[in-house]
């Protein structure tokens, strides 16, 4: 089945540690996105990538980093510089590098940093 | 600037009642796209509908219907004969026609819908 996988579903880390969230898609989509969701909030864009080896900052990129070495993969690293990393992280993809097309989402990773 | 407002933070209705979720948007463009997504308790957002700014026809899909009115900048979502499985958070979103690589999709804060048995 085609879709987006994110692993793990739940992730626990100690403060000061970097952590990498996985996102893989087999939909052959060009564009991929990372969002952060906090309780009672909408989705806020962290980073997005429209083609391999290229990505752009979203609204809240500080304290995060990404890479896009393969079309299928768009991992997100939450660095120790991120002040409030505990959140629900959603990865998404869309068929073309235009946001006018609908996005398909993965199941999300809930990160807890203590 | 782009903005999406979902004024209803949380709604509770009894099963089989109809319910309407409101969405009001702001945009500087004449060409734009509107979306609705459903987020069930599992967390994954599910795409429901995409509508471009030139198509004001109402859309019906089973128990779901959407009312797009450019005059009031609204794109409301109605569930008819609600069911417990409709319980979720619903997000409205807006994207302006891509003019450059910085265009993004903007989500509202969502409406949490509780369908009571």
Interface residues (C-beta under 8 A of the other chain):
Chain A: X40 X41 X42 X43 X45 X48 X50 X56 X58 X59 X88 X90 X92 X98 X99 X100 X101 X102 X103 X104 X105 X106 X107 X108 X110
Chain B: X4 X9 X33 X35 X37 X42 X43 X44 X45 X46 X47 X50 X52 X91 X95 X97 X98 X101 X102 X103 X104 X105 X107 X108 X109 X110
